[in-house]
Amino acid sequence: MWTAVVGFRTKVQQVCSHKLLQVQKGRSTLIRSPLCKSHWQNTAGSVQAAQPFNMSEMIQKVEVLDANHFVRVHWEVGGESLYPSVWLRDNCQCPNCFLQSAKARKLPLEDLDVNIGVKDVTLIGGKKVQITWPDEHTSEFEADWLNKRCFSEQARAKMQEELFLPERLYWGSDLQLPTMPFEEVLCSDESAYKWMSTLKKVGIVVLTGAATRQGELVKLGKRIGFLRLTFYGPTWQVQDKVDANNVAYTSGKLSFHTDYPVLQHPPGLQFLHCIKQTSTGGESEVVDGFHVANKLKEQNLQAFQILSSTLVDFTDIGVDFCDFSMQCKQRILDIGQVIRINYNNATRDTVFDIPVEKVQPFYASLKNFVYLLNSPEHTFTYKMKPGDIVTFDNWRLLHGRQSYQSGREISRHLEGAYADWDVGMSRLRILKNTVLNEK
């Protein structure tokens, strides 16, 4: 609902209302961030968020500009939007160009004239724009459809927020650990939406009251779609094992890490179900990696730049669900289109494919980051009870465990599973639409 300017002098009018999101001051900080650099931007105070678009918009007038290469829409509530003709032709919604049942484009790009202009444009009843193209093909676009896809910077940012839900609540040792009943998440769409939206925003939620037996995580996987199969199986048992093929399968302390950086696309979600808990030791520890990365960037920009540019080798070799020999290169801080922490000291390879003069500066930078991870102001410690399922963002949180005493019998048993954020975000969008449409 804002004017987009492409070589034209057009007055920009704001037709969306805005509100302020109040956030807590202190370590916990709520931000509304774009997908890239703002994930690492430490924000305090308050931020603005546009209200949802008015999907009952009426069009006052429509016209063509720039030798028919743009269509300009004038909205009745005020404001204008500009749409390139090539984009309109590419997104024709007629049955020959678009498969409605699959919500997918049928028009081959090979058949698209990138220099196409509009032959004629007609406004129908204030709610529909009809375009005739030079080959006499016609396209019709609903006002609401066009309104939602306005090309202005503000409208595009709003759409990205709607699609990717980028709000983050950063935290440190002051974390108020969110908890919800496991059965409610399984049975109620509203509870499942609250679980997934909190998981996306805070990065961790504990579900309580699950049965103390294996298989509960399979139910949770089906609730969002499906679990992710890895070399450790669809689910895996975290307990002290003889000749352990993973450091987690011992009773020793686990330092802060993310799981599976040895995979090209590490799992985004991790679930750990407490089936049996030791009486002493075995406490879980978590740290908000994004929050700490912000701190590192503020305090030591050079270290931040080294960790976000150096490719580190990771390896994992062994036998579990099947035999495996994995190798991968990852940046410790991945700040591209997908924001992710990739750090597991146990599987960091002895092979290090960087020039020799860059090795010591890398170690110094990593040591700085790890020092911040372990700072008491950033870490949160809790102890799982039998029946608890901790669900957390494996791209954002680093987790660890305090040591415990092993014995002849298994004294601590967690069942673990992974899922991808693609699956989680898909379910979150569906739940959001379902729950909000019911209200």
C-alpha positions in Angstrom: 0.0 0.0 0.0 2.9 2.3 -0.5 4.2 3.9 -3.7 7.1 2.1 -5.3 9.3 4.4 -7.3 11.2 3.1 -10.3 12.5 6.2 -12.2 9.3 8.2 -11.5 8.7 11.1 -9.1 5.8 9.8 -7.2 4.5 11.0 -3.9 4.8 8.3 -1.2 1.8 8.1 1.1 1.5 5.9 4.1 -1.8 4.1 4.3 -0.8 1.4 6.8 -1.2 2.2 10.5 1.7 1.3 12.8 2.0 0.4 16.4 4.9 0.2 18.8 5.9 -3.2 20.3 7.1 -2.6 23.8 10.0 -4.7 24.9 11.7 -5.5 28.1 14.9 -3.6 28.9 17.9 -5.6 30.1 19.3 -8.8 28.7 16.0 -10.1 27.2 15.4 -8.1 24.1 12.6 -8.4 21.6 13.4 -7.4 18.0 11.7 -7.5 14.7 14.5 -8.2 12.3 15.0 -8.8 8.6 16.4 -12.2 7.5 20.0 -11.1 7.2 22.1 -8.7 9.1 19.6 -7.5 11.7 19.6 -11.0 13.3 22.9 -9.9 14.7 21.8 -6.4 15.6 21.5 -5.9 19.3 18.3 -3.8 19.9 16.9 -2.2 23.0 13.9 0.0 23.8 11.0 -0.4 21.3 10.6 -1.2 17.7 7.9 -0.5 15.2 5.8 -3.1 13.4 3.3 -2.4 10.7 -0.2 -3.7 11.2 -1.5 -6.4 8.8 -2.5 -5.1 5.3 -6.1 -4.1 4.8 -7.2 -7.0 2.6 -10.5 -5.3 1.6 -8.8 -2.6 -0.3 -10.7 -0.9 -3.2 -8.9 0.6 -6.2 -9.7 4.1 -7.3 -7.8 4.2 -10.6 -5.4 2.2 -12.6 -3.0 3.5 -15.3 0.0 2.4 -17.3 3.4 4.3 -17.3 6.8 4.2 -19.0 5.8 2.9 -22.5 3.4 0.5 -20.8 6.1 -1.2 -18.8 4.5 -0.4 -15.4 1.0 -0.4 -14.1 0.2 2.1 -11.3 -2.7 1.4 -8.9 -4.3 4.3 -7.0 -6.0 3.0 -3.8 -9.2 4.6 -2.6 -7.8 5.0 1.0 -4.9 7.0 -0.5 -1.5 5.9 -1.7 -0.3 4.2 -4.9 1.5 1.0 -5.9 3.6 0.4 -8.9 3.8 -3.1 -10.6 6.3 -4.0 -13.4 4.5 -5.4 -16.5 6.9 -8.3 -16.7 6.1 -9.4 -13.2 2.4 -9.1 -13.8 2.7 -11.3 -17.0 4.9 -13.8 -15.1 2.3 -14.1 -12.4 -0.9 -14.3 -14.5 -3.4 -16.3 -12.5 -5.4 -17.8 -15.4 -5.6 -21.6 -15.7 -3.2 -21.7 -18.6 -0.5 -19.9 -16.6 -1.1 -21.0 -13.0 -2.2 -24.3 -11.4 -4.5 -23.3 -8.6 -4.7 -26.7 -7.0 -0.9 -26.7 -6.5 -0.5 -22.9 -6.1 2.2 -23.2 -8.7 3.2 -21.4 -11.9 2.7 -23.2 -15.2 4.1 -20.5 -17.5 7.6 -21.5 -18.6 10.2 -18.7 -18.3 11.3 -19.5 -21.8 7.9 -18.2 -23.0 8.1 -14.9 -21.0 9.0 -11.7 -22.9 11.1 -9.8 -20.3 10.4 -6.5 -22.2 6.7 -7.0 -22.4 4.4 -4.0 -22.2 0.7 -3.8 -21.4 -1.7 -3.4 -24.4 -4.7 -2.4 -22.3 -5.7 -2.2 -18.7 -9.3 -2.1 -17.2 -10.5 -1.6 -13.7 -13.5 -3.8 -12.9 -15.7 -2.7 -10.0 -12.9 -1.3 -8.0 -11.8 -4.8 -6.9 -10.2 -6.3 -10.0 -7.6 -5.2 -12.6 -7.8 -6.8 -16.1 -4.8 -6.6 -18.4 -4.7 -7.4 -22.1 -1.3 -8.3 -23.4 0.0 -7.7 -27.0 -0.8 -11.3 -28.0 -4.4 -10.8 -26.7 -3.9 -13.0 -23.7 -5.7 -11.5 -20.7 -4.8 -11.6 -17.0 -7.0 -10.6 -14.0 -5.7 -9.6 -10.6 -7.8 -9.1 -7.5 -7.2 -5.9 -5.6 -6.4 -7.8 -2.3 -3.9 -9.9 -4.2 -2.1 -6.9 -5.6 -2.3 -5.0 -2.3 -0.5 -7.7 -0.5 2.3 -7.8 -3.1 3.1 -4.1 -3.2 6.7 -3.5 -4.1 7.5 -0.7 -1.7 10.2 -1.3 0.9 7.8 -1.1 3.8 5.2 -3.5 2.2 7.9 -6.0 1.3 9.4 -5.9 4.8 5.9 -6.5 6.2 5.3 -9.5 3.9 8.7 -11.0 5.0 7.7 -10.7 8.6 4.4 -12.4 7.9 6.1 -15.3 6.1 9.2 -15.8 8.2 8.2 -14.5 11.7 11.6 -13.1 12.5 11.0 -11.8 16.0 13.6 -12.8 18.6 13.6 -12.5 22.3 17.2 -12.6 23.3 18.1 -13.7 26.8 20.9 -14.7 29.2 20.9 -16.1 32.7 17.6 -14.2 33.3 15.7 -16.6 31.0 12.2 -17.4 32.2 12.0 -21.0 30.8 8.7 -21.4 28.9 6.8 -24.6 29.8 3.6 -26.2 28.4 1.8 -29.5 28.9 2.8 -32.1 26.3 -0.7 -33.5 25.8 -2.1 -30.0 25.1 0.4 -29.5 22.3 -0.6 -32.8 20.8 -4.4 -32.2 21.0 -4.9 -28.4 20.7 -4.1 -26.3 17.6 -4.0 -23.2 19.8 -1.5 -24.8 22.2 0.6 -26.1 19.3 0.7 -22.6 17.8 1.7 -21.1 21.1 4.5 -23.8 21.4 5.9 -23.3 17.9 5.6 -19.5 18.0 7.4 -19.3 21.4 10.0 -21.8 20.1 10.7 -19.5 17.1 10.8 -16.4 19.2 12.6 -17.5 22.4 14.4 -20.6 21.0 13.4 -23.1 23.7 10.3 -24.5 25.3 9.9 -27.4 27.8 6.9 -29.7 27.3 5.8 -31.4 30.5 3.9 -34.6 31.4 5.0 -37.0 28.6 5.1 -40.7 29.4 8.4 -42.0 30.6 8.9 -44.4 27.7 10.5 -44.3 24.3 8.3 -43.2 21.4 6.9 -39.9 22.7 9.1 -37.9 20.3 7.6 -39.7 17.3 4.2 -38.3 18.4 5.7 -34.8 18.5 7.3 -35.3 15.1 3.9 -36.2 13.6 2.4 -33.1 15.3 4.6 -30.9 13.1 4.9 -33.2 10.1 7.8 -35.6 10.5 11.2 -36.1 12.2 14.5 -36.0 10.4 16.4 -39.2 9.9 20.2 -39.0 10.5 23.0 -41.5 10.9 22.0 -41.9 14.5 18.5 -43.1 13.5 15.1 -41.5 13.6 15.4 -41.2 17.3 18.5 -41.9 19.5 19.2 -42.8 23.1 21.4 -40.5 25.2 22.9 -42.6 28.0 26.2 -43.8 29.2 27.5 -46.5 26.8 30.5 -48.7 26.6 32.8 -47.7 23.6 30.5 -44.7 22.9 30.4 -43.5 19.3 29.5 -40.0 20.5 30.7 -38.0 23.4 27.1 -37.4 24.5 26.9 -41.1 25.2 29.2 -40.8 28.2 28.6 -39.5 31.7 31.2 -36.7 31.3 30.6 -32.9 31.0 29.5 -31.7 27.6 30.7 -28.2 26.7 28.4 -25.9 24.8 27.8 -27.0 21.3 25.3 -27.2 18.5 24.5 -30.6 17.1 25.6 -31.9 13.8 27.6 -29.1 12.2 29.2 -32.0 10.1 26.0 -32.0 8.0 25.7 -29.5 5.1 22.3 -28.6 6.5 22.3 -29.2 10.2 18.9 -30.0 11.9 17.2 -26.8 13.0 15.1 -28.3 15.8 16.1 -30.7 18.5 13.9 -32.6 21.0 15.2 -34.3 24.1 12.8 -36.4 26.2 13.9 -37.2 29.8 12.9 -40.9 30.5 15.2 -41.3 33.5 17.2 -38.8 35.5 20.2 -39.2 37.8 19.8 -38.0 41.4 23.0 -36.0 41.3 24.5 -34.1 38.4 23.4 -34.2 34.8 22.0 -30.7 34.8 21.3 -29.2 31.4 22.9 -25.9 30.3 21.8 -23.6 27.4 23.1 -20.3 26.0 21.5 -18.0 23.4 24.1 -18.1 20.7 22.6 -15.2 18.8 22.7 -13.0 21.9 26.3 -13.9 22.5 27.2 -13.3 18.9 25.8 -9.8 19.3 28.0 -9.3 22.3 31.1 -10.6 20.5 30.4 -8.2 17.6 30.1 -5.3 20.0 33.2 -6.2 22.0 35.5 -7.7 19.4 34.5 -7.0 15.8 37.7 -8.6 14.4 36.9 -11.9 16.2 33.3 -11.7 14.9 34.5 -11.2 11.3 37.0 -14.1 11.6 34.4 -16.6 12.9 31.9 -15.5 10.3 34.3 -15.9 7.4 36.6 -18.8 8.2 35.5 -22.2 7.0 36.1 -24.8 9.7 36.4 -28.6 9.0 34.1 -31.0 10.9 34.2 -34.8 10.9 32.1 -37.7 12.2 33.0 -41.3 11.6 31.4 -44.4 13.1 28.6 -46.9 13.0 25.0 -46.4 14.4 21.9 -46.5 12.3 24.3 -47.4 9.6 28.1 -46.8 9.1 29.1 -43.3 8.2 32.1 -41.1 7.3 31.1 -37.5 7.3 33.1 -34.4 6.4 31.9 -30.8 6.1 33.0 -27.2 6.1 31.1 -24.6 8.1 31.5 -21.1 9.4 31.2 -20.9 13.2 28.9 -17.9 12.8 26.8 -18.3 9.6 25.3 -14.9 8.9 24.1 -15.3 5.3 20.5 -15.8 4.2 20.1 -18.4 6.9 21.4 -17.5 10.4 23.0 -20.3 12.2 25.7 -21.2 14.8 27.9 -24.1 13.8 30.0 -25.2 16.7 30.8 -28.6 18.2 34.3 -28.8 19.6 34.2 -32.6 19.8 33.6 -33.0 16.0 35.8 -30.1 14.9 38.4 -31.9 12.7 42.1 -32.0 13.0 42.2 -31.1 9.3 42.1 -27.3 9.0 42.1 -26.0 5.5 43.2 -22.4 6.0 46.6 -20.6 5.5 49.0 -21.1 8.3 49.2 -17.5 9.3 45.4 -17.4 9.9 45.3 -20.3 12.4 46.3 -18.5 15.6 43.9 -15.6 15.0 41.1 -18.1 14.5 41.9 -19.8 17.7 42.0 -16.5 19.6 38.6 -15.5 18.1 37.0 -18.8 18.9 38.4 -18.7 22.5 36.9 -15.3 22.8 33.5 -16.5 21.7 33.6 -19.6 23.9 34.6 -17.4 26.9 31.4 -15.3 26.3 29.3 -18.5 25.9 30.5 -19.6 29.4 30.0 -16.3 31.1 27.5 -16.7 34.0 25.5 -13.8 32.7 24.8 -15.6 29.5 24.2 -19.2 30.6 21.0 -20.8 32.0 21.1 -24.1 33.9 18.1 -26.3 34.7 17.5 -30.0 35.4 15.1 -32.1 33.4 12.6 -34.3 35.2 11.3 -37.6 33.9 8.5 -36.8 31.5 10.0 -33.4 30.4 10.7 -32.8 26.7 13.0 -29.9 26.0 12.5 -28.5 22.4 15.0 -26.0 21.2 16.4 -24.2 18.1 19.6 -26.0 17.3 20.7 -23.2 14.9 20.5 -20.6 17.7 21.1 -22.3 21.1 24.2 -24.0 22.2 23.6 -26.7 24.8 25.6 -28.6 27.3 25.4 -30.9 30.3 27.1 -31.2 33.6 28.7 -34.5 34.4 27.1 -37.2 36.5 28.2 -40.5 38.2 27.8 -43.6 36.1 27.2 -47.0 37.6 26.4 -50.6 36.7 22.8 -49.6 35.8 21.7 -46.8 33.5 21.1 -43.8 35.8 20.2 -41.2 33.1 18.3 -41.8 29.9 17.2 -39.2 27.3 15.7 -40.0 24.0 16.6 -37.5 21.3 15.3 -36.5 17.8 15.7 -33.9 15.2 13.5 -32.0 12.8 14.1 -29.4 10.2 13.1 -25.7 10.5 11.5 -26.1 7.1 9.0 -28.6 8.6 8.6 -26.5 11.8 7.9 -23.3 9.9 5.5 -25.0 7.6 3.4 -26.2 10.6 3.7 -22.8 12.3 2.3 -21.0 9.3 -0.6 -23.5 9.0 -1.3 -23.3 12.8 -1.2 -19.5 12.6 -3.7 -19.3 9.9 -6.0 -21.9 11.5 -5.9 -20.3 15.0 -6.2 -16.7 13.9 -9.0 -17.4 11.5 -11.0 -19.1 14.3 -10.8 -16.0 16.5 
